[in-house]
Amino acid sequence: MLTCIGASWSAPNGNSLKAHPMVSVHWERMRLIKFLLPLVLFCFVSQAASHATARREALGGVLGTYDGEPRLKNGHVDLDTLLSELNELKANSYNWLLWHAETDWDDLHEFLPRAAKQNIKVWVTVVPPTESSPKYHDAMPFRQDYGKWAEEIAKLSLREKNLVAWSIDDFWANSKKTFTPDAFKKIIEQGRKVNPNLAFIPCLYYRDYKPVFWTQYKELFDGVLFPYKAESGAHNLIDASLVESEVATIRALIGEDIPVIVDVYASVHMRFPDQSSPKYTAEVIERARRSADGVMIYCHQGKARTPEKFAIIKEQFALGLEKPVKKKSAAYPILSTPRQSGSMVLKKTFSRHDVGRGVIGTYGAPSRLPDGHADLQKLLTELEDIHANTYHWAFHSYTNDWEEIQRFLPLARAKKINVWITLMPPTESPPKSSLYSEPFRLDYERWAVEMAKLSLKEPNLVAWSVDDFTWNLKLFTPEYLGKVVVASHTINPKLAFIPCCYFTKTDASFAKSYGPLLDGVLFPYRDESGGANLTNPNHVTREVETLRDLFGPDMPIILDVYASAHSRLGATTTDYVEKAVGNGMTSADGVLIYKHQDPQTNAEKYQVIKRLFSGR
């Protein structure tokens, strides 16, 4: 056995082994490893960065068409006609959809070398489970084996260098089950092992861009294919005016280096069968050329079949892309939704709906010091630690909350934390409860005025709420609530009202009567569609989507997750909190935790929330 004494090696008997040849060889090897290891790591990191750069560069400058390929009578793609039309359009890219016929994969092999002769880059799009069997049919030959698709497309791209990217349609809608972050990472790695320069670019709609979702997947995406449908407005294929603002909003979330390719609906959509006119198509392409990193036309417009749109695309493609002026991303909230004035919006304007999007935070009254004051430093330290961007302060258990929040707001603003206030309704005030929300008690018009005044002084006070709102509609009639919100908006039109609305009390009648008065919905999840409990987190997405269908895509839905016990339904487990929050982050527009969890007394839940909020 050897022991180390100073700089020499010695045996137990004390004889020096410094000059022993085996020790010398070992010593030299250790020095060589110590010298080479940083170089190896540097080369590895540099190579990975080089591959990432190559993948993104392959997506830049795209002017192409997608799907809608002409067919021969035998069902094969009419390659001669397709290539001739792409050449006339001056298209530099084509996105090949594998779905229509079992021969599409074989036809792709024939198309690639011919497209290469015309300097046309090719993408391949695979349909997700929601567009496959049993509802529809599978893409052939690898069906729903997406790891196999990644591998085989990568192999093909090594042989055909103009195959530069692959995509999956409607990616976000399939991220809950099939394409979870861990599962999809394995799929991507399966392809990159074969060809690390093959890009992946998912199809993501406007409302799919959520901060936590992007954090979880950003290392797996090389660009985004963005089908424009004016989702920040009336949601249609009529209004082209929101292209620039929606592209800018997406860039604010994903960063400047990720290519944004606008997918233009030149064909009709099943929800809008009488829309997408030639004039609309021309305007969307023009705006996309000026703001995005590339333009795809969905679907390819045949010269004989749709001559007017073919001519429009040809004219627009001849003008090329204009290099967009990119701005640094803004702080939260990230996704924005301008209200409409009529059916069209000519420029991006602020909306109170912006406030609810991208929220990740906690909710409740903060812990208190012995003197009754809130322990603000402790709260702020914990909010920073869990990566929260919002704190929701409930005025309930202490009579000095109004004074305390005025101390808290400037401190929170320095940490870039937005603040909401919740007031107690009549059902949670005397005589049913021991305390009012002080100092204005049940005078909600006065509250609206005073909070609006405070929000002008402290602009990180961005929203207010009423707890158990849907159980207090006897007081909060549409007429009364209208007076309250008008009182607030007269002073500060940016202060949002986002009430607490339970699932079974929120129906079509409520949405119709109250929707125009709300700037978002705070939705406390209790699995009410499953009988009401705090044990089943599996219906989060279903209930969020039900509310979204009631209010429309413009209304932010902020999930409120019970981490603390409910008086009737009992306590929640750490596993429940983890799954409910995770489900909310992929389906809702924001997530709040009720209540803020102490890192000592609720260590497990605290750590789960921290991990999920940080995107790990």
C-alpha positions in Angstrom: 0.0 0.0 0.0 1.3 3.5 -0.9 1.0 6.6 1.2 1.6 10.2 0.1 4.2 12.2 2.1 4.7 15.7 0.8 5.5 15.5 -2.9 7.0 12.0 -2.8 5.4 8.6 -2.6 6.5 6.2 0.2 5.9 2.7 1.2 5.0 1.8 4.8 8.7 1.1 5.6 9.5 4.6 4.7 11.5 3.8 1.5 10.9 6.5 -1.2 9.2 5.4 -4.3 9.5 8.7 -6.1 12.0 7.3 -8.6 10.2 4.0 -9.1 9.4 3.7 -12.8 5.7 2.6 -12.2 5.1 5.6 -10.0 6.7 7.9 -12.5 4.5 6.5 -15.3 1.4 6.9 -13.1 2.5 10.4 -12.2 3.0 11.5 -15.8 -0.3 10.0 -16.8 -2.1 12.0 -14.1 -0.4 15.2 -15.2 -1.4 14.4 -18.8 -5.0 13.8 -17.9 -5.1 16.9 -15.8 -3.8 18.9 -18.8 -6.0 17.3 -21.4 -9.3 17.1 -19.6 -10.2 20.8 -19.9 -9.2 20.7 -23.5 -11.5 17.7 -24.1 -14.4 19.4 -22.3 -13.8 22.6 -24.2 -13.9 20.7 -27.5 -17.0 18.9 -26.5 -18.9 22.1 -25.5 -17.6 23.9 -28.6 -18.7 21.0 -30.9 -22.2 21.0 -29.3 -22.5 24.7 -29.7 -21.4 24.4 -33.3 -24.1 21.8 -34.0 -26.7 24.0 -32.4 -25.6 27.0 -34.5 -25.7 24.8 -37.7 -29.3 23.6 -36.9 -30.6 27.2 -36.4 -28.8 28.6 -39.4 -30.5 25.9 -41.5 -33.9 27.4 -40.6 -33.1 31.0 -41.4 -34.3 32.8 -44.5 -37.1 30.2 -45.2 -39.5 31.1 -48.0 -41.5 27.9 -48.7 -44.7 26.0 -48.8 -46.1 23.1 -46.8 -48.4 20.2 -47.6 -51.0 20.5 -50.4 -48.7 18.7 -52.9 -50.3 17.8 -56.2 -51.0 14.1 -56.7 -51.0 11.7 -59.6 -54.0 9.4 -60.3 -52.0 6.5 -58.7 -51.8 8.4 -55.4 -48.1 9.2 -55.6 -47.0 12.9 -55.3 -46.7 14.6 -58.7 -43.1 15.6 -58.3 -42.7 17.2 -61.7 -45.6 19.7 -61.0 -44.5 20.4 -57.4 -40.9 21.1 -58.3 -41.9 23.2 -61.3 -44.3 25.3 -59.1 -41.7 25.7 -56.3 -39.2 26.9 -58.9 -41.6 29.4 -60.3 -42.4 30.7 -56.8 -38.7 31.1 -56.1 -39.3 29.0 -53.0 -36.1 27.9 -51.2 -37.9 25.4 -48.9 -40.6 22.8 -48.8 -42.2 21.1 -45.8 -43.1 17.5 -46.6 -46.1 16.2 -44.6 -46.0 12.4 -44.0 -49.7 11.5 -43.7 -51.8 11.4 -46.8 -50.6 8.2 -48.4 -48.6 5.1 -47.4 -46.2 5.9 -50.3 -45.3 9.4 -48.9 -42.1 8.1 -47.3 -41.0 6.5 -50.6 -41.9 9.6 -52.6 -39.8 11.7 -50.2 -36.7 9.7 -51.1 -37.3 10.5 -54.7 -38.1 14.1 -54.1 -35.0 15.0 -52.1 -32.3 14.7 -54.7 -34.4 16.4 -57.3 -35.2 19.3 -54.9 -31.4 19.5 -54.1 -30.8 20.3 -57.8 -33.1 23.3 -57.4 -31.4 24.4 -54.1 -34.5 23.6 -52.2 -34.2 22.7 -48.5 -36.6 20.2 -47.2 -38.4 19.7 -43.9 -40.3 16.6 -42.9 -43.4 16.9 -40.7 -44.8 13.9 -38.8 -48.3 13.9 -37.3 -48.7 13.5 -33.5 -51.0 11.0 -31.7 -53.9 13.5 -31.8 -53.9 13.2 -35.6 -53.1 9.5 -35.8 -55.0 6.3 -35.0 -57.5 5.5 -33.7 -59.1 8.9 -34.5 -57.3 9.3 -37.9 -54.6 7.2 -39.6 -50.9 6.8 -38.8 -48.0 8.2 -40.8 -46.2 5.3 -42.5 -44.1 3.3 -42.1 -43.1 4.0 -38.5 -46.6 5.1 -37.3 -46.3 6.5 -33.7 -42.8 5.4 -33.0 -41.3 8.9 -32.8 -37.9 7.8 -31.7 -37.7 5.6 -34.9 -38.9 8.6 -37.0 -36.2 10.8 -35.5 -33.5 8.1 -36.2 -34.7 7.3 -39.8 -35.1 10.9 -40.8 -31.6 11.6 -39.5 -30.2 8.7 -41.5 -31.9 10.0 -44.6 -30.5 13.5 -43.9 -26.9 12.2 -43.9 -27.5 10.9 -47.4 -29.6 13.9 -48.7 -28.0 17.0 -47.3 -30.9 19.3 -48.2 -33.1 17.5 -45.6 -32.3 20.0 -42.9 -35.2 19.8 -40.4 -38.1 17.8 -39.1 -41.2 18.8 -37.2 -44.2 17.5 -35.3 -47.6 19.1 -35.8 -49.6 20.4 -32.9 -46.8 19.7 -30.5 -48.1 21.4 -27.4 -51.4 19.5 -27.5 -49.4 16.3 -27.3 -46.8 17.4 -24.7 -48.9 16.2 -21.7 -48.7 12.5 -22.5 -46.5 11.5 -25.4 -44.0 14.3 -25.6 -43.2 15.0 -22.0 -39.8 16.8 -21.5 -38.0 13.5 -20.5 -39.6 11.4 -23.2 -39.0 13.9 -25.9 -35.4 14.5 -24.9 -34.8 10.8 -25.6 -36.5 11.1 -29.0 -34.3 14.1 -29.9 -31.2 12.4 -28.7 -32.0 9.3 -30.8 -31.9 11.5 -33.9 -29.0 13.7 -32.9 -26.8 10.6 -32.3 -27.2 10.0 -36.0 -27.0 13.5 -37.3 -26.4 16.3 -34.7 -27.0 19.0 -37.4 -30.6 18.0 -38.2 -32.9 20.6 -36.8 -36.1 20.1 -34.9 -38.8 22.8 -35.2 -42.2 22.1 -33.5 -45.5 23.5 -34.6 -46.6 25.8 -31.7 -49.7 28.0 -31.7 -49.7 31.5 -30.1 -51.2 30.4 -26.8 -48.8 27.5 -26.5 -45.9 29.8 -25.6 -45.8 29.6 -21.8 -42.7 30.4 -19.8 -42.5 27.1 -17.9 -43.2 25.1 -21.1 -40.4 26.9 -22.9 -38.0 26.5 -20.1 -38.6 22.7 -20.1 -38.2 22.3 -23.9 -35.9 25.1 -25.1 -32.8 22.9 -25.4 -34.7 20.5 -27.6 -36.0 23.0 -30.1 -34.0 24.8 -32.8 -36.7 27.1 -34.0 -40.5 27.4 -33.9 -43.1 27.1 -36.7 -45.9 29.5 -35.7 -49.3 29.1 -37.5 -50.8 32.6 -37.4 -54.5 32.8 -36.5 -54.7 36.2 -34.7 -55.1 34.4 -31.4 -54.3 37.5 -29.4 -57.3 39.1 -30.9 -60.6 37.8 -32.3 -59.0 34.4 -33.4 -59.7 34.2 -37.1 -58.2 34.1 -40.6 -59.4 37.7 -41.3 -57.3 40.0 -39.2 -53.7 40.2 -40.4 -52.7 43.2 -38.3 -51.4 41.2 -35.3 -48.6 39.4 -37.1 -45.8 41.7 -35.9 -47.0 42.0 -32.3 -47.5 38.2 -31.9 -44.0 37.5 -33.4 -42.5 40.1 -31.1 -44.3 38.5 -28.1 -43.0 35.1 -29.0 -39.5 36.4 -29.3 -39.8 38.1 -25.9 -40.2 34.6 -24.4 -37.9 32.4 -26.5 -35.1 34.9 -27.1 -33.5 36.5 -30.1 -31.5 33.5 -31.4 -34.4 31.1 -32.0 -35.8 31.4 -35.6 -39.5 32.2 -35.7 -41.1 30.9 -38.9 -44.6 32.2 -39.6 -47.0 29.5 -41.0 -49.5 31.4 -43.2 -52.9 29.8 -43.7 -53.5 30.2 -47.4 -55.9 27.3 -47.2 -59.1 27.3 -45.1 -59.1 26.1 -41.5 -61.9 23.7 -40.4 -63.0 26.3 -37.8 -63.0 29.1 -40.4 -64.1 27.5 -43.6 -65.1 30.7 -45.3 -62.0 32.7 -44.4 -58.4 33.2 -45.6 -59.1 35.4 -48.6 -56.4 36.3 -51.2 -56.1 39.8 -49.7 -55.7 38.3 -46.2 -53.1 35.9 -47.5 -51.1 38.7 -49.1 -51.1 40.9 -46.0 -50.1 38.1 -43.6 -47.2 37.1 -45.9 -46.1 40.7 -46.2 -46.2 41.3 -42.5 -44.4 38.0 -41.8 -41.7 38.8 -44.3 -41.0 42.0 -42.4 -41.0 40.6 -38.9 -40.2 36.9 -38.8 -37.2 34.8 -39.7 -39.0 32.9 -42.4 -42.4 32.2 -44.0 -44.1 28.9 -44.8 -47.4 28.8 -46.7 -50.0 26.3 -45.6 -51.0 24.7 -47.9 -49.0 24.8 -51.1 -51.2 26.6 -53.6 -51.3 25.0 -57.1 -50.9 27.3 -60.1 -53.9 25.7 -61.9 -56.0 25.0 -58.7 -55.7 28.4 -57.0 -54.1 30.8 -59.5 -54.8 34.0 -57.6 -53.1 32.9 -54.4 -50.3 31.3 -56.4 -49.6 34.7 -58.0 -49.7 36.5 -54.6 -47.2 34.0 -53.1 -44.9 34.4 -56.2 -45.0 38.2 -55.9 -44.3 38.2 -52.2 -41.5 35.6 -52.3 -39.8 37.7 -55.0 -39.5 40.5 -52.5 -37.6 38.3 -50.1 -37.3 38.7 -46.3 -36.6 41.9 -44.5 -34.1 41.6 -41.6 -36.2 42.2 -38.5 -35.2 44.7 -35.8 -35.1 42.5 -32.7 -35.5 43.9 -29.2 -34.5 42.4 -25.9 -37.1 40.4 -24.1 -39.3 42.1 -21.6 -39.9 41.2 -18.0 -43.0 39.3 -16.9 -45.8 39.2 -17.9 -44.6 37.9 -21.3 -47.6 36.9 -23.4 -49.9 39.7 -24.1 -53.4 39.8 -25.5 -54.7 43.2 -26.9 -58.3 43.9 -26.5 -60.1 44.6 -29.8 -61.6 47.8 -31.0 -64.0 46.6 -33.7 -62.7 43.6 -35.5 -59.2 44.9 -36.4 -56.3 46.3 -34.4 -53.7 48.4 -36.1 -51.0 48.4 -33.4 -50.0 46.5 -30.3 -51.6 48.0 -27.2 -51.5 47.2 -23.5 -54.3 44.9 -22.2 -55.1 44.0 -18.6 -55.2 40.4 -19.9 -51.4 40.7 -20.1 -51.2 40.5 -16.4 -52.4 37.0 -16.0 -50.2 35.4 -18.6 -46.9 33.9 -17.4 -47.7 34.1 -13.7 -45.8 31.7 -11.4 -46.2 32.6 -7.7 -47.6 31.9 -4.3 -50.7 33.1 -2.5 -51.7 33.7 1.1 -50.8 35.8 4.1 -47.0 36.0 4.8 -45.6 34.7 8.1 -45.4 37.3 11.0 -42.8 38.6 13.3 -43.5 38.7 17.1 -44.5 42.4 16.8 -47.3 41.5 14.3 -45.6 42.9 11.3 -45.1 40.7 8.2 -41.7 39.1 7.8 -41.1 40.7 4.5 -37.5 39.9 4.1 -38.1 36.2 4.7 -41.0 36.2 2.2 -38.9 37.9 -0.5 -35.9 35.6 0.0 -38.2 32.6 -0.4 -40.0 34.0 -3.5 -36.6 34.7 -5.1 -35.4 31.2 -4.1 -38.3 29.4 -5.8 -38.1 31.7 -8.9 -41.6 33.2 -8.4 -42.5 36.3 -10.4 -45.7 37.0 -8.5 -47.0 37.1 -4.9 -50.7 37.2 -4.1 -51.5 38.8 -0.7 -54.8 37.9 0.9 -56.3 40.5 3.2 -57.9 38.3 5.9 -56.1 37.3 9.0 -54.5 40.6 10.1 -56.0 44.1 10.4 -52.7 45.8 9.3 -52.5 44.1 5.8 -53.1 47.4 4.0 -50.2 49.1 5.8 -48.0 46.0 5.4 -48.5 45.7 1.6 -47.5 49.3 1.2 -44.1 48.4 2.8 -43.9 45.3 0.7 -44.6 46.7 -2.7 -41.4 48.7 -3.3 -39.3 45.9 -1.9 -41.0 43.4 -4.2 -40.6 45.8 -7.2 -36.8 45.9 -6.5 -36.9 42.1 -6.9 -39.1 42.3 -10.1 -42.0 40.6 -8.3 -45.5 41.6 -9.3 -48.2 41.7 -6.6 -51.9 40.9 -6.5 -54.3 41.6 -3.6 -57.3 39.5 -2.6 -60.2 40.8 -0.6 -62.6 38.7 1.4 -66.3 38.6 0.2 -69.4 38.8 2.5 -69.3 35.0 2.9 -65.9 35.2 4.6 -66.5 38.3 6.6 -68.4 39.0 9.9 -70.7 37.5 11.1 -69.5 34.4 9.4 -65.8 35.2 10.0 -64.1 37.1 12.8 -62.3 39.7 10.6 -63.0 41.9 7.6 -60.5 42.9 5.0 -59.4 46.2 6.6 -59.7 49.1 6.4 -62.5 49.5 3.8 -64.3 46.2 4.7 -67.2 45.5 2.3 -67.0 48.8 0.5 -65.6 47.3 -2.8 -65.9 50.6 -4.7 -63.7 52.3 -2.2 -61.3 49.4 -2.3 -61.2 49.6 -6.1 -60.4 53.3 -5.9 -57.7 53.0 -3.2 -56.0 50.1 -4.8 -55.9 51.9 -8.2 -54.3 54.9 -6.6 -51.7 52.7 -4.9 -51.0 50.9 -8.2 -50.1 54.2 -9.8 -47.5 54.8 -7.1 -46.4 51.2 -7.1 -46.7 49.8 -10.6 -45.9 46.2 -9.6 -49.4 46.1 -8.0 -50.9 44.7 -11.2 -54.1 42.9 -10.1 -56.7 42.4 -7.5 -59.2 39.7 -6.7 -62.2 38.8 -4.6 -62.1 35.3 -2.9 -65.0 32.9 -3.6 -66.4 35.4 -6.1 -68.7 32.9 -7.7 -70.3 32.2 -4.3 -71.1 35.9 -3.8 -73.0 36.9 -6.9 -75.9 38.1 -4.9 -73.8 41.2 -4.0 -71.6 41.1 -7.1 -74.3 41.5 -9.8 -73.0 42.4 -13.2 -74.3 45.9 -12.6 -72.6 46.4 -9.3 -69.3 44.8 -10.5 -69.4 47.1 -13.5 -69.4 50.1 -11.2 -66.6 48.7 -9.1 -64.3 48.0 -12.1 -65.1 51.3 -13.7 -64.1 53.1 -10.5 -60.7 51.3 -10.7 -60.1 51.7 -14.4 -61.0 55.4 -14.3 -57.9 55.9 -12.1 -55.6 53.2 -13.5 -56.9 51.4 -16.6 -54.0 48.9 -16.3 -55.0 47.4 -12.9 -56.6 44.0 -13.7 -59.5 42.3 -11.9 -59.1 38.5 -11.7 -61.6 37.0 -9.3 -61.6 33.5 -7.8 -64.0 31.3 -9.7 -64.8 27.7 -8.9 -65.4 25.1 -11.6 -69.0 24.1 -10.9 -70.1 27.7 -10.4 -68.6 28.9 -13.6 -70.9 28.1 -16.5 -71.9 29.5 -19.9 -74.3 32.0 -18.3 -71.7 33.3 -15.9 -69.1 33.6 -18.7 -71.6 35.5 -20.8 -72.7 37.9 -18.0 -69.3 38.5 -16.3 -66.7 37.7 -19.0 -66.6 41.3 -20.3 -65.8 42.6 -16.8 -63.0 40.2 -16.0 -59.3 40.3 -17.0 -58.6 36.7 -16.1 -59.9 33.8 -14.0 -58.2 32.6 -10.9 -59.3 28.9 -10.8 -58.8 26.9 -7.6 -58.5 23.3 -8.7 -60.4 20.8 -6.6 -61.3 18.1 -9.3 -64.9 19.2 -9.1 -65.6 17.4 -12.4 -64.6 14.2 -10.5 -66.7 14.8 -7.4 -64.5 17.3 -5.6 -61.3 16.2 -3.9 -57.7 17.1 -3.4 -56.3 13.7 -4.3 -56.7 13.5 -8.1 -54.6 16.0 -10.2 -55.4 14.3 -13.5 -58.3 16.5 -14.5 -56.5 19.8 -14.4 -56.0 20.1 -18.1 -59.6 19.0 -18.9 -61.1 21.6 -16.5 -58.8 24.4 -17.7 -59.8 23.7 -21.3 -63.5 23.7 -20.3 -63.1 27.1 -18.8 -61.2 28.3 -21.8 -64.0 27.1 -24.1 -66.5 29.0 -22.0 -64.6 32.3 -22.0 -62.7 32.0 -25.3 -58.9 31.9 -25.9 -58.4 35.6 -25.0 -59.2 35.0 -21.3 -56.2 34.0 -19.1 -56.9 31.0 -16.8 -54.6 31.0 -13.8 -54.6 27.7 -11.9 -54.7 28.0 -8.1 -53.2 24.8 -6.6 -54.0 23.8 -3.0 -50.6 23.0 -1.3 -52.2 23.7 2.1 -55.2 21.8 3.5 -58.8 22.7 2.7 -61.3 22.9 5.5 -63.6 20.3 4.0 -61.5 18.3 1.6 -58.5 17.9 3.8 -54.7 18.0 3.2 -52.8 17.5 0.0 -49.7 15.3 -0.6 -46.4 16.4 -2.1 -47.0 14.1 -5.0 -50.4 15.7 -5.6 -49.0 19.2 -5.6 -46.2 18.2 -8.0 -48.6 16.7 -10.5 -51.2 19.4 -10.2 -48.6 22.2 -10.7 -47.0 20.3 -13.6 -50.3 19.8 -15.3 -51.1 23.5 -14.8 -47.9 24.6 -16.3 -48.7 22.9 -19.5 -52.3 23.9 -19.8 -53.0 27.1 -17.9 -51.8 30.6 -18.5 -50.3 30.9 -15.0 -50.0 29.0 -11.7 -50.4 30.2 -8.2 -49.8 28.1 -5.1 -52.2 28.3 -2.2 -50.6 28.8 0.3 -47.0 29.9 0.2 -45.0 27.0 1.6 -42.4 27.5 4.4 -39.0 25.9 3.5 -38.6 24.5 7.0 -42.1 23.3 8.0 -43.1 22.3 4.5 -39.8 21.4 3.1 -40.9 18.7 0.5 -43.6 20.8 -1.1 -41.3 23.9 -1.0 -38.6 22.0 -2.9 -41.1 20.6 -5.5 -42.5 24.1 -6.2 -39.0 25.5 -6.5 -38.0 22.8 -8.9 -41.1 23.2 -11.1 -40.9 27.0 -11.1 -37.3 26.9 -12.1 -38.1 24.6 -15.0 -36.0 21.7 -13.8 
